[in-house]
């Protein structure tokens, strides 16, 4: 049986800032362990580090940087920057690694550490496991894991604005269409997008209005952003005729959701449909195939099939979508949550800013509104219910839960789907049910969620 990671989830290391594994000592040890991994393969290793707007991001970034510097890694900071911005800098500037301090869509009290290798891709599970082992070894030897025993100068990490500008210019250069025709309302979630989105849209001459661009360290994702797209939708609905499109990012802007001019929310499935048909028309959709996940709606699969496009389902997590894309050569993949990966260029991760530009480009070139582009996407009623759990015991080992899942699948009889999985970043079980009727969907969801609550709930 292969070893499982204890610290790294589907998107790096996450937790409550100040609590293990994000204490002053453990974040320093994480930096040291990552540094050892880098210097083993690159003698004069350099790393780029960036962060979101949480009040804990600065000290965590400093501690990780101190750990990296302690083993000889030269650290550069981009300051507040999006996650894909760090991935871009890692691959374009010759850094051995890119480190992001962010917990994405999680509350401000949480934080996280995610790492990209020098090619801009997230680390493999095997490499994360090896780094984990060294982290635990360092933590078991306090003298080795404490920087007070190491006489090194603490790195000074003022954010280098030129690094962020390079990322913005790269994004601006990726679109040839004149986007100045679109009037856009943009929600930056009081997160990392506040550092790049306004300048990017100004550079392209897009008449954009920005909301939630005043981060105070505690208001990231609070009632706004991709976690609450209804906030953007309500503003659009209350401003008829004023905007053509709404764009909303999550805390680290590696994903984006959208609203049409009337305020109707469009998730990643709608973006995948519009992008897939556009790439197919341009003959850039390799194998006429899209990679989605187990959470994507059956309606997307049916709409793609009508266009002669196949859909492969990967595990949830843009890391696993990308792995399947690399395995199959697919040029488009993504998640319902808004992580969209375009591999017809050089992107190596989901990028909310790039996704927004690509969708705006499709709207301008087609002359069609977002609502018109995806009007034929008939979404099966879907419910996702979260249940907080004490521990993540495999569902196959919990007879009552397994029986509820099997009963649900028999009841649906192929006219719907059941996906029950654990969150990769939180102590949650997620129950997703699709069915032809809302009544059946809700009934099945509640039954499975209740069995999980009884057996595993907090």
N, C-alpha and C positions, 0 to 999 in steps of 0.2 A: 504494500500500500504506500502511495507517495505521501511525503510529508506535507502538512498543511501550514500555511502562514498564519501567525497569530497577530501580527501587527498590521501588515499590509492587507487592505481590502481590495475591492474592485477599482478603487481610485485613490491609492496611496494610503497613508496612515491618517486616521481620523480619531478625534476624541474631544473631551472638554479641555479647553486651554487651562493649564495649571495642574491638571490631573494626569496620571500616567495614561498613555505614553507621551503626553505633552507637558512634562515638567521641565524645570530648568536643567536638571541633570540628564534626563532621557533625551531631550532634543539635542543637547550637546553630544551625547553618545551616538545619536543617529547621524549627526554630521561627521563624527570621526569614522564611524563604520562605512558610510558612503565614501568618505575621502580615501580610506584604505582600498576600497573597491576600485576607485578611479586611478590611484597612483600605481596600482598593480599593472595596469595596462597602458598608462600614459605617465611618463616621468614628470613632465612639467604640466601637470593637469591644471586646467582652469575651469571654473564653474560660474554660471550665471544664476542669480537668485532673484525672485520677484515675489510680490505679496499682494493680497487684497486689502480691504480697508478696515478689517476688524482691529480693535484696539490691541489684541494680543499678537497680531501678525508681526509687528516690528521686533518685539523681544524674541519671538520664536525664530525669526529670520536671523537675528543677531547670534543666537545660541547655535543654530545650525552652521552659520558661517564660521563661528569660532571653532567648532569641531572640525570643519573642513580645513581651516587654516592650520590647525594644530598638527595635521599630518602632511602639510606642505602643499595644499591645494590653494591656488590663487583665486579669490572670490571677487566677482563683480556684481553690482546690484543695479537692477533696472527700477527699483522702487516699486510703486504701485503699478501693476501691469496685469493684463489678462493672462490666464493659463496658456492659451495658444500663442500669446506673444512670447512667452518664455521658450516654448518649443521651437518657434521660429528662430529666435536668437541662438539657441543651442546649435541648431543645424546650419545656420547661415554664418555664424561668427567663429566657428571652430572650437566651441567649448566642449569639454569632455562630458558635461552634464548640465541640465537645467533643473533648478529646484523651485517649486512653487509653494508658498505658504498660503493655504486657503482651505476652507471647508465648503466651497461652492455654495450650494443652496441651503446648507444647514444654518441654524441660528447663530447669532454673533458670539455666543458663549463657547461655541465649538471652534475648532480649527483643524488644520491638517497639513501634511507634508506629502507632496507628490513629486516624482522625479522622472525626468526625461533623459535618455541617453544622448550622446553627441549627435546622433542622426535625427533627433527630434521625436523618436518613438518612446512610449512609456516602457519602463523596464519589464523584462520577462518575469513570469512568476518564479522561475528558478533563481534568477539573479536577486529578486527581492528576498527570497528565502535565505540565500547565502548572507545577505546584508543583515537580515534579522538575527541570524545566529551570532554574528559578531556584536550586534547591539546588546543582546542578552549577556554575552561574555563580558563586555565592558561594564555593564550594570552590576554584575556580580563582583567586580573588582573596583570599588569606589575610587581608589587612588589613581587608577589608570583612566577612569572616566570623569575625573574632576579637573577642570582647567586650572584650579588654583595650584595644582602641583606641576603645572607646565608653564614655564616662563616664556610666553610668546606675546607679541603685541596684539591687542584685540583689533580685528579689522574694522576699518571705518567704512560704513556702507551708505553713503548718500546716493540716492537714486540717480542714475545717469540718464538724463533726459534724451540724449542722442540715441540711446538704445531703443527707447519707446518710439522716437521719431522714425527710426529705420523700419520698425514694424508697421507703423501707420502708412509710410510711403509704399511699402510692399503691398499692403492691402489695396491702397488707392490705385496702384498700377495693375492690379489683377482684373479690373473691369474696364472694358473699352466703351461701353454705352454711356450716353449722356443721361445721368441720373437726376439732373436738375429739374426735370419735369415732375418729379414726385414730391408730394408734400407728406412728410413723415413725422409721426409722434413717437418718440423714443424714450423708453423707461430703462434707466441704467441701474436700477436696484440699489442705489447708494453703494455700489460695489466697484470692482476693478474697471468696469467699462467707463466709469466717470473720467478715467485718466486718458482714454484714447478715443472713445466714440465721438465726442463733440468736435475734436480736431479732425478726425477722419471725414466726417460729414461736411465740415467747412471746406476741407481740401477739395472735395468733389463738388462743391457748390450745391449740395442738397439742401433745400429749405426744410430744416428739421427743427422741431421743438422738443426740448429735453426736459424730462421730469425725473425726480429722485436722483439728483446729482449733487447732493450735499451730505456726504458721509460724515458721521460723527464717531465712528468706531463701534457703535451699538445698533445702528439702524439699517445695516445691510440686510436685504431681503425682507424687511419688516413691512408687511402689507403691500409689497410691491415686487417688481421684477417677474421673472419667469415662474416663480413659485406662486405668484398671485396675478396671473394674466387678466383676470376679471377686472382688476383695477384699471388697466390700460383700456380694456374693452368698454368699460363704463364711460371713460373720458371721451372715447371716440363716438360712442352712441349719443353723448350729450353735445357733440360738436358736428352735426350733420353737414356734409359738404366741405368741411375745413381740411380734412386729411384724406390721403389716398391709402395709407397703410399705417399700421402700428407695429412697432418692434419692441420686444422686451427681453432683456438679458438676465441670466442668473448672476450670482455673486462674483464669479470669476470669469464670466462671459465666454465659457467654452460651449455654451448652447444658447439658442434663441427660440422664442415662440413669437407668433405673429397674430395680428387682428386685421380683418378686412375693414373696409371703410365704414361699415355699419357697426363695428365693434365685436363681430363674431370671432371667437378665439380659434386659431388654426395651430394645431400641434405639429410635431415632427413628421407624422404620417402624411399630412397634407403637403409639407415641404418636399418630402421624398417623392411624392407623386408628381408634383410640378417639375421638380428637377430631373426626375427620371425620363419623363416624356420629352423635355427639352434636350437633354443629352442624347437621347435616342434619335431625335430629329437631326441633330448635329453629327450623328454617327460617332459619338464619343462614349456611348454606354456599352462598355465592353461585355460581350456575351449576352447583351440584352438582359442583364441581371442586376438586381438590387439586393444588398444585404441589410436586413432589418433585424429585429429581435423578437423574442417570444412575447413581448408586450405589444407589438404592433397589431393594430386592429385587422380583423378579417376583411373589412371593407377595403383596406389598402391592397391586400393581396388580390382581391377580385378585380379592382380597378386596374391594377398593373397587368393582370392576366389579359384583360380586354384589349390592352395596348400591345400585347405580345411580349410582355416583360415578365421574367421569372423573379421570384422572391425567395431568398434563403434566410432562414431565421437563425441568428446566433444567440448566445447567452447574453443576458442584460449587462450593459457596461460598454462604453464606446471602445474600451481596450479590446474587448472580445469581438466587437463588430469589425474593428480594424484588422484583427488577426484573420478573420474569415475573408475579408477583402483581399488581404495579401495572399492568402492561400488560393483564392479563386481568380485573382486578377481583376475583381470588380472595381469599377471607378466611382461608385456611389454607394454609400451606406449610412445608416443612422438609426436613431432611436426616437420613439414617440415623444420623449421628454425634450427633444430639440437639439440633441447632439447630432450634427450632420457632418459627414466626412466626404470631402471631394478629393478623389485621387486622380483626376484628370490633370491636376497640377502637382505641386510639391507638398501639399498639406499632409501632416502626419497625425493630426488629432482633430477633434471637433472644434470649430471656431465660430462663435456666435456672430462676430463682426463680419467675417467672410460669408457666412450663410445669409446674413441680411443683404449684403451687396449682391450676392449671386441671385437671390430671389428678386431683388429690385431690378436687376439686369434682365431677368426673364420677363417681368411685367412690362418693362419699357420696350424690349424687342418684339414681344408678342402683341403689344397694344391692348392686352386684356388685363382686367383687374384680378386681384388674387381670388376673389369669390368666383369669378368666371373660370379661372384656370383649374379649380378643383371642385367645380359644381357637381361633378358626377361621382364624387367620393361619398358613398353611402355607408355611414359608420354604423356598425352593429352596436347596440346598447352595451356599454362596458362599465364595469364597476371595479375600482381598486380600493380594497379596504386594508388598512394597516392594523396589525395587532402587536402591541409591545410584548416581548417575551423575556423570560429569565435567561434562557440559553438557547442556542441554535442547534437543537437535536434534529438530525435528518428526519424528514417527515415519514419516510418509509419505516422508521423505527418507532413511530407513534401510531399504534393500530387504529385508534378512534379517528385520527386525522386522515390516515390513509383510506379508511373505509368511507369517510365523507367525500373525499376526492373521487374515488371510484364510483360512488353512487351518483355524483354530479355528472361525471362523464357519460354514464349510462343514460341519464335523463336527457342530456343534450343530444346524444346520438348523432354526433357529427355536425349538428347545426349550431355550433358555438364552441367556445374553448374555455378551459380552466388552466390557469397557471398559478401555482403556489410556490413561493420562493422566499428566501430570507434576503433582506437588504444587505448589500455589501459594505455599507458604511454606518448602519445603525442597528440597534437591537430590536429589529422589527421583522415580523412575518408579513409578507404582502400577498393578499389574495386577489387575483384578477379573474373575473368571469365575463365572458361575452355570450350573449344569447339573442335570439330573434325578438324576444319580448322583454320589456323592462321588468315586468313582474317576476318572470322566471329568473332573470339575472340577479335581482335583489334577493330572492328567496334562497338561491344556491349560494350566493356570496355570504349571506348571514349564517347559513348552516355551517359552512366550512370555518368561517371566522370564529364562531362560537365554540367549535370543537378545539380549535387551536388555543382559544382563551382558557378553556377548562383545563387542557392538558399542559400548556406551556406559559400561559399568561402571567404577567406580573401581579 
